[in-house]
Amino acid sequence: MTDPERSPFDSAKDEINYWKEVSGKYKQCVESAQEELREFQEGSREYEAELEMQLQQLETRNRDLLSENARLQMEVETVKEKIASHHADGHRQISALEEELGQVRATRDQLQKYIRELEQCNDDLERAKRATIMSLEDFEQRLNQAIERNAFLESELDEKESLLESVQRLKDEARDLRQELAVQQKQEKPKASVEGSLQDRRTDAAMQASSSRPSTPVVPQVPSNGFSTPGAFRRGFENGSGATPLTPAARISALNIVGDLLRKVGALESKLASCRNFVYDQTPYRSPAPPPPYLGRDAFERRLSSPHVPQGLAKRLDLGTRPPNLAGPAGLPAQILF
């Protein structure tokens, strides 16, 4: 404010005018302020009404949201309970499935182990089958060979039996011939000495010829099988001599035939002995084979040492006895077979 002692106005009228102007200005300001206040109050009332409406709307919305929130919270709790129950069920199911998976894996391991064992057993059985088949083939081959050898030996034994019968008949015939020769020699003693000396020379010549020639002399009407019976010899000699008594030379020739047949029988026995040695050469604890029943031990050894028996066969006659399970040909005694 201005100092009262010093007035800036020149006169009081200027000061009154000044203050009138100032009061007018302030009056205008007050009026404008009042107008603004009225406008502000009206706007405030309108805004307040609007805010109240908005507040009511917001309160209504808030109540709705709260109710919705409560409902959603209840739903959330329900969902949480369901999730918890589902989680527990899932955990139980997972545990059960894990246990079942463990059992399935254990079963699978056992089955794989069992399959491997079966494969090994199958391989072992296949190897055993192959070995059995090979053994069976080898056994069949050996059996066929043994059957062939047995058939060969049976045929040889049958032939030997027939030869033994022929030899026995020849022995009987030779004995008869010796008796007849002895009787005729006793009857021919009173003859002339010249005729006797001639007969002696013929006998010596025939004996020398028969000893130097091991083969059988030609005899009329001898069968072609190589084994002549005594009746055939007798008929041949009777037919050849015109039903005259046999001379000593003819009788000696017959004896030589018998000796030749005996040598053939000995050779056949040697062959059979070699066959037996071939069959039973693998048998341990062999014992020497006994001599034939119709020959003595000395005669058997002399026959083995004869030039008609090969040395290789004579060495192989140390045979084993026939096994009890090997049956020989029917009709032959055991001492003849082996």
DOVO-958488 format. One record per residue (C-alpha): residue number from 0; residue in one letter; z, y, x. Coordinates in nm, 2 decimals, m for minus. Each point is the difference from the previous one (the first is absolute). Example, Ala and Ser with C-alpha at 12.3 -4.5 7.8 and 13.67 -1.06 7.14 Angstrom:
2
 seq type     c3     c2     c1
   0    a   0.78  m0.45   1.23
   1    s  m0.07   0.34   0.14
This chain:
338
 seq type     c3     c2     c1
   0    m   0.00   0.00   0.00
   1    t  m0.05   0.36   0.11
   2    d   0.28   0.20   0.13
   3    p   0.16   0.21  m0.28
   4    e   0.05   0.28   0.24
   5    r  m0.37   0.03   0.07
   6    s  m0.24  m0.04  m0.29
   7    p  m0.36  m0.09   0.08
   8    f  m0.12   0.17  m0.31
   9    d  m0.08   0.37  m0.01
  10    s   0.12   0.05  m0.35
  11    a   0.18  m0.18  m0.27
  12    k  m0.30  m0.02  m0.21
  13    d  m0.18  m0.20   0.27
  14    e   0.30  m0.22   0.02
  15    i   0.00  m0.05  m0.38
  16    n  m0.36  m0.08   0.00
  17    y   0.04  m0.23   0.28
  18    w   0.27  m0.19  m0.17
  19    k  m0.19  m0.01  m0.32
  20    e  m0.28  m0.15   0.17
  21    v   0.23  m0.25   0.17
  22    s   0.17  m0.08  m0.33
  23    g  m0.34  m0.04  m0.17
  24    k  m0.10  m0.24   0.28
  25    y   0.32  m0.19  m0.04
  26    k  m0.04   0.00  m0.38
  27    q  m0.35  m0.14   0.04
  28    c   0.14  m0.26   0.24
  29    v   0.27  m0.09  m0.24
  30    e  m0.24  m0.03  m0.29
  31    s  m0.24  m0.21   0.20
  32    a   0.29  m0.21   0.12
  33    q   0.12  m0.04  m0.36
  34    e  m0.35  m0.09  m0.10
  35    e  m0.02  m0.24   0.28
  36    l   0.35  m0.13  m0.10
  37    r  m0.11  m0.06  m0.35
  38    e  m0.31  m0.17   0.12
  39    f   0.20  m0.20   0.24
  40    q   0.25  m0.09  m0.27
  41    e  m0.28  m0.10  m0.23
  42    g  m0.17  m0.20   0.27
  43    s   0.33  m0.15   0.10
  44    r   0.07  m0.10  m0.36
  45    e  m0.34  m0.15  m0.02
  46    y   0.04  m0.17   0.33
  47    e   0.34  m0.12  m0.09
  48    a  m0.13  m0.14  m0.33
  49    e  m0.28  m0.17   0.19
  50    l   0.25  m0.13   0.26
  51    e   0.23  m0.12  m0.27
  52    m  m0.30  m0.18  m0.15
  53    q  m0.09  m0.14   0.34
  54    l   0.37  m0.09   0.05
  55    q   0.01  m0.19  m0.33
  56    q  m0.32  m0.17   0.09
  57    l   0.13  m0.09   0.34
  58    e   0.33  m0.12  m0.14
  59    t  m0.19  m0.21  m0.25
  60    r  m0.22  m0.13   0.28
  61    n   0.30  m0.05   0.22
  62    r   0.17  m0.21  m0.28
  63    d  m0.32  m0.20  m0.04
  64    l  m0.02  m0.05   0.38
  65    l   0.36  m0.10   0.02
  66    s  m0.04  m0.25  m0.28
  67    e  m0.32  m0.12   0.17
  68    n   0.19  m0.01   0.33
  69    a   0.27  m0.21  m0.15
  70    r  m0.25  m0.23  m0.15
  71    l  m0.18  m0.03   0.33
  72    q   0.32  m0.06   0.18
  73    m   0.08  m0.28  m0.24
  74    e  m0.35  m0.14   0.05
  75    v   0.05   0.04   0.38
  76    e   0.33  m0.19  m0.03
  77    t  m0.17  m0.27  m0.20
  78    v  m0.29  m0.02   0.24
  79    k   0.25  m0.01   0.29
  80    e   0.18  m0.29  m0.17
  81    k  m0.34  m0.17  m0.06
  82    i  m0.11   0.06   0.36
  83    a   0.34  m0.14   0.12
  84    s  m0.04  m0.31  m0.21
  85    h  m0.36  m0.04   0.10
  86    h   0.10   0.05   0.36
  87    a   0.27  m0.26  m0.03
  88    d  m0.24  m0.24  m0.17
  89    g  m0.27   0.07   0.26
  90    h   0.26  m0.06   0.28
  91    r   0.10  m0.33  m0.16
  92    q  m0.36  m0.10  m0.05
  93    i  m0.08   0.10   0.36
  94    s   0.29  m0.20   0.12
  95    a  m0.11  m0.30  m0.21
  96    l  m0.36   0.04   0.12
  97    e   0.12   0.02   0.37
  98    e   0.20  m0.32  m0.05
  99    e  m0.29  m0.16  m0.16
 100    l  m0.23   0.12   0.28
 101    g   0.24  m0.14   0.26
 102    q   0.00  m0.33  m0.18
 103    v  m0.38   0.00  m0.03
 104    r  m0.03   0.08   0.37
 105    a   0.24  m0.28   0.09
 106    t  m0.19  m0.23  m0.23
 107    r  m0.33   0.11   0.16
 108    d   0.15  m0.06   0.35
 109    q   0.11  m0.34  m0.10
 110    l  m0.34  m0.08  m0.15
 111    q  m0.18   0.12   0.31
 112    k   0.23  m0.21   0.21
 113    y  m0.06  m0.30  m0.23
 114    i  m0.37   0.07   0.01
 115    r   0.01   0.00   0.38
 116    e   0.20  m0.33   0.00
 117    l  m0.25  m0.15  m0.24
 118    e  m0.29   0.11   0.22
 119    q   0.18  m0.15   0.30
 120    c   0.06  m0.32  m0.20
 121    n  m0.36   0.00  m0.11
 122    d  m0.12   0.04   0.36
 123    d   0.23  m0.28   0.11
 124    l  m0.12  m0.22  m0.29
 125    e  m0.36   0.08   0.09
 126    r   0.06  m0.09   0.36
 127    a   0.18  m0.32  m0.10
 128    k  m0.29  m0.07  m0.24
 129    r  m0.26   0.05   0.28
 130    a   0.21  m0.22   0.23
 131    t   0.04  m0.26  m0.27
 132    i  m0.37   0.00  m0.07
 133    m  m0.08  m0.03   0.37
 134    s   0.26  m0.28   0.03
 135    l  m0.14  m0.17  m0.31
 136    e  m0.36   0.03   0.14
 137    d   0.12  m0.14   0.33
 138    f   0.19  m0.28  m0.18
 139    e  m0.30  m0.08  m0.21
 140    q  m0.22  m0.01   0.31
 141    r   0.25  m0.23   0.17
 142    l   0.03  m0.21  m0.31
 143    n  m0.37  m0.04  m0.02
 144    q  m0.02  m0.09   0.36
 145    a   0.29  m0.25  m0.05
 146    i  m0.18  m0.14  m0.30
 147    e  m0.32  m0.04   0.19
 148    r   0.19  m0.16   0.29
 149    n   0.19  m0.23  m0.24
 150    a  m0.33  m0.09  m0.17
 151    f  m0.15  m0.08   0.34
 152    l   0.30  m0.20   0.10
 153    e   0.00  m0.19  m0.33
 154    s  m0.37  m0.08   0.04
 155    e   0.07  m0.11   0.36
 156    l   0.30  m0.21  m0.11
 157    d  m0.21  m0.16  m0.27
 158    e  m0.27  m0.08   0.25
 159    k   0.27  m0.13   0.23
 160    e   0.14  m0.22  m0.27
 161    s  m0.35  m0.14  m0.07
 162    l  m0.04  m0.05   0.38
 163    l   0.34  m0.18   0.02
 164    e  m0.11  m0.23  m0.28
 165    s  m0.33  m0.07   0.18
 166    v   0.18  m0.05   0.33
 167    q   0.24  m0.24  m0.17
 168    r  m0.29  m0.20  m0.15
 169    l  m0.17   0.01   0.34
 170    k   0.32  m0.13   0.17
 171    d   0.01  m0.28  m0.25
 172    e  m0.36  m0.08   0.06
 173    a   0.05   0.02   0.37
 174    r   0.29  m0.24  m0.02
 175    d  m0.22  m0.24  m0.20
 176    l  m0.28   0.04   0.25
 177    r   0.24  m0.08   0.29
 178    q   0.12  m0.31  m0.18
 179    e  m0.35  m0.11  m0.07
 180    l  m0.10   0.08   0.36
 181    a   0.30  m0.21   0.13
 182    v  m0.10  m0.29  m0.23
 183    q  m0.37   0.02   0.11
 184    q   0.10   0.02   0.36
 185    k   0.21  m0.32  m0.04
 186    q  m0.29  m0.17  m0.17
 187    e  m0.26   0.11   0.26
 188    k   0.20  m0.12   0.30
 189    p  m0.16  m0.36   0.01
 190    k  m0.35   0.16   0.04
 191    a  m0.18  m0.01   0.33
 192    s   0.12   0.20   0.29
 193    v  m0.34   0.17   0.03
 194    e   0.01   0.13  m0.35
 195    g   0.36   0.11   0.05
 196    s  m0.08   0.19   0.32
 197    l  m0.29   0.17  m0.19
 198    q   0.23   0.09  m0.28
 199    d   0.26   0.14   0.25
 200    r  m0.27   0.21   0.16
 201    r  m0.11   0.13  m0.34
 202    t   0.36   0.08  m0.09
 203    d   0.06   0.18   0.33
 204    a  m0.32   0.20  m0.05
 205    a   0.09   0.09  m0.36
 206    m   0.35   0.11   0.11
 207    q  m0.13   0.21   0.28
 208    a  m0.26   0.16  m0.24
 209    s   0.27   0.07  m0.26
 210    s   0.24   0.14   0.26
 211    s  m0.26   0.23   0.15
 212    r  m0.13   0.12  m0.35
 213    p   0.28   0.13  m0.24
 214    s  m0.24   0.04  m0.29
 215    t  m0.03  m0.27  m0.27
 216    p  m0.30  m0.23   0.05
 217    v  m0.27  m0.03  m0.27
 218    v   0.09  m0.26  m0.25
 219    p  m0.23  m0.10  m0.28
 220    q   0.09   0.13  m0.35
 221    v   0.28   0.23   0.10
 222    p   0.10   0.27  m0.26
 223    s  m0.11   0.35   0.09
 224    n   0.35   0.16  m0.03
 225    g   0.11  m0.12   0.35
 226    f   0.28  m0.22  m0.12
 227    s  m0.11  m0.36  m0.05
 228    t   0.22  m0.25  m0.17
 229    p   0.06  m0.35   0.14
 230    g  m0.20  m0.15  m0.28
 231    a  m0.30   0.22   0.08
 232    f   0.03  m0.09   0.37
 233    r   0.01  m0.37  m0.09
 234    r  m0.29   0.03  m0.24
 235    g  m0.20   0.19   0.26
 236    f   0.06  m0.25   0.27
 237    e  m0.07  m0.30  m0.23
 238    n  m0.32   0.16  m0.12
 239    g  m0.11   0.09   0.35
 240    s   0.08  m0.35   0.14
 241    g  m0.16  m0.20  m0.28
 242    a   0.34  m0.13  m0.13
 243    t   0.09  m0.14   0.34
 244    p   0.35   0.02   0.15
 245    l   0.06   0.33   0.19
 246    t  m0.03  m0.02   0.37
 247    p   0.29   0.12   0.22
 248    a  m0.20   0.31   0.10
 249    a  m0.04   0.10  m0.37
 250    r   0.37  m0.06  m0.06
 251    i   0.08   0.22   0.30
 252    s  m0.23   0.26  m0.13
 253    a   0.18   0.00  m0.33
 254    l   0.33   0.04   0.19
 255    n  m0.15   0.29   0.19
 256    i  m0.10   0.15  m0.34
 257    v   0.36  m0.03  m0.11
 258    g   0.12   0.17   0.32
 259    d  m0.25   0.28  m0.05
 260    l   0.13   0.05  m0.35
 261    l   0.35   0.01   0.13
 262    r  m0.10   0.27   0.26
 263    k  m0.15   0.20  m0.28
 264    v   0.32  m0.03  m0.20
 265    g   0.19   0.12   0.30
 266    a  m0.23   0.30   0.04
 267    l   0.05   0.08  m0.37
 268    e   0.38  m0.03   0.04
 269    s  m0.02   0.24   0.29
 270    k  m0.20   0.24  m0.21
 271    l   0.26  m0.02  m0.28
 272    a   0.28   0.05   0.25
 273    s  m0.17   0.32   0.13
 274    c  m0.03   0.12  m0.36
 275    r   0.36  m0.06  m0.06
 276    n   0.09   0.19   0.32
 277    f  m0.22   0.29  m0.12
 278    v   0.18   0.01  m0.33
 279    y   0.36  m0.04   0.13
 280    d  m0.03   0.16   0.34
 281    q   0.24   0.28  m0.12
 282    t   0.27  m0.23  m0.12
 283    p   0.31   0.00   0.23
 284    y   0.20  m0.31   0.10
 285    r  m0.30  m0.23   0.00
 286    s   0.05  m0.37   0.08
 287    p  m0.27  m0.22   0.14
 288    a  m0.22  m0.18  m0.25
 289    p   0.06  m0.37  m0.03
 290    p  m0.29  m0.23   0.08
 291    p  m0.20  m0.16  m0.28
 292    p   0.17  m0.28  m0.18
 293    y  m0.27  m0.25   0.08
 294    l   0.01   0.07   0.38
 295    g   0.28  m0.05   0.25
 296    r   0.12   0.28   0.23
 297    d  m0.17  m0.14   0.30
 298    a  m0.33  m0.05  m0.18
 299    f   0.03   0.36  m0.14
 300    e   0.05   0.14   0.35
 301    r  m0.29  m0.20   0.14
 302    r  m0.22   0.12  m0.28
 303    l   0.10   0.36   0.08
 304    s  m0.09  m0.05   0.36
 305    s  m0.34  m0.15  m0.08
 306    p  m0.31   0.20   0.10
 307    h  m0.10   0.03  m0.37
 308    v   0.29   0.23  m0.08
 309    p  m0.03   0.35   0.14
 310    q   0.29   0.12   0.22
 311    g   0.05   0.31  m0.20
 312    l   0.05  m0.19  m0.32
 313    a   0.23  m0.26   0.17
 314    k   0.23   0.28   0.13
 315    r   0.02   0.15  m0.36
 316    l   0.12  m0.33  m0.16
 317    d   0.36   0.10   0.05
 318    l   0.03   0.11  m0.36
 319    g   0.28   0.09  m0.23
 320    t   0.10  m0.20  m0.30
 321    r  m0.15   0.08  m0.34
 322    p   0.21   0.25  m0.20
 323    p   0.16  m0.16  m0.31
 324    n  m0.16   0.26  m0.23
 325    l  m0.35  m0.09   0.11
 326    a  m0.12  m0.29  m0.20
 327    g  m0.26  m0.24   0.15
 328    p  m0.28  m0.18  m0.18
 329    a   0.12  m0.24  m0.27
 330    g  m0.01  m0.37   0.08
 331    l   0.07   0.03   0.38
 332    p   0.34  m0.09   0.15
 333    a   0.20   0.26   0.19
 334    q  m0.03  m0.17   0.34
 335    i  m0.38   0.01  m0.03
 336    l  m0.02   0.36  m0.09
 337    f   0.22   0.14   0.27
